Amino acid sequence: MPPRPRPYLRLLVAGVREGATYRLAALGGLVANVTFGFLKVAMLFATVRAAGGELNGYDLATMSTYIWLSQGLLGAINLHGRSDLATRIKDGSVAIDFIRPLDVQAAAIVQEVGRSLWSLVPRGIPSVLIGALVVGMAMPDSPGPYVLGAASLLVGITLGATVVYLVATTGFWLVETRGIQVLYMVVSGFLAGLFVPIAIFPTWLQVVAQATPFPSMMMYPIDILSGRVTGLASLGLFAAQLAWLAAAWAAGHLTTRAGRRKLEVQGG
């Protein structure tokens, strides 16, 4: 029997409501996004000017667009590696999840996506608008990049939640996953293009980044939304995102099945 969508839609809404509960945290995130956005403007604008006004396809306007879109997506895409599932595996309460009539993986990811989507409202969109008003941005003037970009962003958010779920499942064997989470946070932020665009990486490092799912979480949605990549090239990026999502979901399914057999809860 195919899974019923209604429970997962309710979990998506529950994730949105959970994110909406922490309004002061959202305000603090917005302040942090904007503050670090201006710091990135100072550093990356200086880099572009030092390169003669153009750096690997980025001028000041397109670099500003990258900066503010990346800051706007920071709260929506899980690059910190933390998840509720890791805690539930550690304390054994995940055993309750396994006896519920829901797919554990889908339920965890859908709720995480709900929280991420909400963060765009008080944190992501205002960050972009502030950057556009104060610094300026170069955005497309046709609807195509926005339509495909919205789909790309949704896939990027879901991919981030899926990979973090995969990180959490290592707790079935390691119990304590904080070290893995810290490693994930360092590597994912860099290779996803959070700090600088991957297009200005050395060639060998671009190859390394593109061999991971991380650019599909943030850099590819930014490239599509900003119109930096258009036409068939943008469809190629979107296809790569879908491929990474399918691979990460399959890997999470396998680790969930193996972890269920491995799970030991004290007292039974």
C-alpha positions in Angstrom: 0.0 0.0 0.0 1.5 3.4 -0.9 2.1 5.8 1.9 -0.7 8.3 2.7 0.4 11.9 2.1 -1.8 13.5 4.7 0.4 12.6 7.8 3.5 14.0 6.1 1.7 17.2 5.1 0.7 17.6 8.8 4.3 17.1 9.8 5.4 19.7 7.2 2.9 22.2 8.8 4.1 21.2 12.3 7.7 22.0 11.2 6.5 25.4 10.0 4.7 26.1 13.3 7.7 24.9 15.3 9.9 27.4 13.4 7.4 30.2 13.9 7.5 29.7 17.6 11.0 31.0 18.1 10.5 34.6 16.9 13.3 36.2 18.9 15.7 33.6 17.5 14.5 34.5 14.0 15.2 38.1 14.7 18.7 37.3 16.0 19.3 35.2 12.9 18.3 38.1 10.7 20.6 40.5 12.5 23.5 38.0 12.1 22.7 37.4 8.4 22.7 41.1 7.6 25.8 41.8 9.7 27.9 39.1 8.1 26.4 40.0 4.7 28.0 43.5 5.0 31.3 41.9 6.1 31.2 39.7 3.0 30.5 42.7 0.9 33.6 44.5 2.2 35.9 41.5 1.7 34.6 40.2 -1.7 34.1 43.6 -3.2 37.7 44.3 -2.4 38.7 41.0 -4.0 36.8 41.9 -7.2 38.3 45.3 -7.4 41.8 43.9 -6.8 41.2 41.6 -9.8 40.4 44.6 -12.0 36.6 44.7 -11.6 35.9 41.1 -12.7 36.7 37.8 -11.2 35.8 34.5 -12.9 32.6 36.0 -14.2 31.7 38.0 -11.1 31.6 41.8 -11.2 30.4 43.9 -8.2 26.7 43.6 -9.0 26.7 39.8 -9.5 29.0 39.4 -6.5 26.5 41.4 -4.4 23.7 39.1 -5.7 25.6 36.0 -4.7 26.4 37.5 -1.2 22.8 38.4 -0.3 21.2 35.3 -1.8 23.7 33.1 0.2 23.0 35.0 3.4 19.3 34.7 2.8 19.5 31.0 2.3 21.7 30.4 5.4 18.9 29.8 7.8 16.9 27.6 5.4 19.6 25.1 4.4 20.9 22.9 7.1 24.7 23.3 6.9 25.3 23.0 10.7 24.5 19.3 10.8 22.3 19.2 13.8 19.0 17.4 13.9 16.4 16.1 16.4 16.9 12.6 15.2 20.5 12.5 16.4 19.3 13.2 19.9 16.5 10.7 19.7 19.0 8.0 18.6 21.3 8.8 21.4 18.7 8.6 24.1 16.9 5.6 22.5 13.5 7.4 22.0 13.9 6.7 18.2 12.5 3.2 19.1 9.1 4.9 19.5 9.4 6.3 16.0 10.0 2.8 14.6 6.7 1.5 15.9 4.7 4.4 14.5 2.9 3.8 11.1 5.1 6.3 9.4 8.4 6.1 7.5 11.0 7.4 10.0 13.2 8.9 7.3 10.4 10.7 5.4 8.8 12.0 8.7 12.1 13.5 10.0 13.0 15.1 6.6 9.6 16.6 6.0 9.5 18.2 9.4 13.0 19.6 8.9 11.9 21.0 5.5 8.9 22.7 7.2 11.2 24.5 9.7 13.5 25.5 6.9 10.8 26.9 4.7 9.5 29.1 7.6 13.0 30.6 8.1 12.8 32.2 4.7 10.0 34.4 5.9 11.5 36.2 8.9 15.1 35.7 8.1 15.8 34.9 4.4 13.6 37.2 2.4 14.3 40.3 4.6 18.1 39.7 4.4 17.9 39.7 0.6 15.7 42.8 0.5 18.0 44.7 2.8 21.0 43.8 0.7 19.1 44.8 -2.5 18.1 48.2 -1.0 21.4 49.1 0.6 24.0 47.6 -1.7 22.1 46.6 -4.8 21.7 43.4 -6.7 21.6 42.2 -10.3 18.6 39.9 -10.7 17.0 38.5 -13.8 14.2 40.4 -15.6 12.4 37.3 -16.9 10.3 34.8 -14.9 12.1 31.7 -16.0 15.0 31.8 -13.5 12.6 32.5 -10.7 10.4 29.6 -11.5 13.2 27.1 -11.9 15.1 28.8 -9.0 12.2 28.2 -6.7 12.1 24.5 -7.6 15.9 24.4 -7.2 15.7 26.0 -3.8 13.1 23.5 -2.6 15.3 20.6 -3.8 18.4 22.2 -2.2 16.5 22.5 1.2 15.3 18.9 1.0 18.8 17.7 0.0 20.3 19.5 3.0 17.7 17.9 5.3 18.3 14.5 3.7 22.1 14.6 4.1 21.8 15.8 7.7 19.5 12.9 8.3 22.2 10.6 6.9 24.7 12.2 9.3 22.3 11.6 12.2 22.0 7.9 11.4 25.7 7.4 12.1 24.5 7.6 15.7 23.2 4.0 15.5 26.9 3.0 15.5 28.7 5.9 17.1 26.1 7.0 19.7 27.8 10.4 20.0 27.7 12.3 16.7 28.8 15.8 17.7 32.2 15.3 16.1 30.6 14.2 12.8 28.3 17.2 13.0 31.2 19.7 13.5 33.1 18.1 10.6 30.0 18.3 8.4 29.5 22.0 9.3 33.0 22.9 8.3 33.1 20.9 5.1 29.5 21.6 3.9 29.7 25.4 4.4 32.9 25.7 2.4 32.0 23.4 -0.5 28.4 24.6 -0.7 29.6 28.1 -1.6 28.6 29.8 1.7 31.8 31.8 2.1 32.8 32.4 -1.5 31.4 31.2 -4.9 32.8 27.9 -5.9 33.5 29.4 -9.4 36.5 31.3 -7.9 37.9 28.1 -6.4 41.1 26.7 -8.0 40.1 24.2 -10.7 41.0 21.2 -8.7 39.0 22.3 -5.8 36.0 23.0 -8.0 36.2 19.4 -9.2 36.3 18.2 -5.6 33.3 20.4 -4.7 31.2 19.2 -7.7 31.9 15.6 -6.7 29.9 16.2 -3.5 26.3 17.1 -2.9 27.1 20.4 -1.2 26.9 22.8 -4.2 23.5 21.3 -5.0 22.3 22.6 -1.6 23.2 26.3 -2.0 25.4 27.2 -4.9 23.3 25.8 -7.7 20.0 27.4 -6.4 21.9 30.7 -6.2 23.3 30.3 -9.7 19.8 29.6 -11.1 17.9 32.2 -9.1 20.5 34.9 -10.0 20.4 34.1 -13.7 24.1 33.5 -13.7 23.4 30.1 -15.3 20.6 29.9 -17.8 19.0 27.7 -20.4 20.2 24.1 -20.7 23.0 24.7 -18.2 20.5 25.6 -15.5 18.5 22.5 -16.3 21.8 20.5 -16.0 22.3 21.9 -12.5 18.8 21.1 -11.5 19.2 17.6 -12.8 22.4 17.2 -10.7 20.4 18.3 -7.6 17.7 15.7 -8.2 20.4 13.0 -8.7 22.1 13.9 -5.5 18.7 14.0 -3.7 17.8 10.5 -4.9 21.3 9.1 -3.9 21.2 10.7 -0.5 17.6 9.5 0.1 18.6 5.9 -0.9 21.6 6.0 1.4 19.5 7.2 4.3 17.0 4.4 3.6 19.8 1.8 3.8 21.3 3.3 7.0 17.9 3.4 8.6 17.2 -0.2 7.9 20.7 -1.2 9.2 20.4 1.1 12.2 17.1 -0.4 13.2 18.7 -3.8 13.4 21.7 -2.3 15.3 19.7 -0.2 17.8 20.0 -1.2 21.4 18.0 0.6 24.1 19.0 0.3 27.7 16.5 -1.8 29.6 15.1 -3.7 26.6 
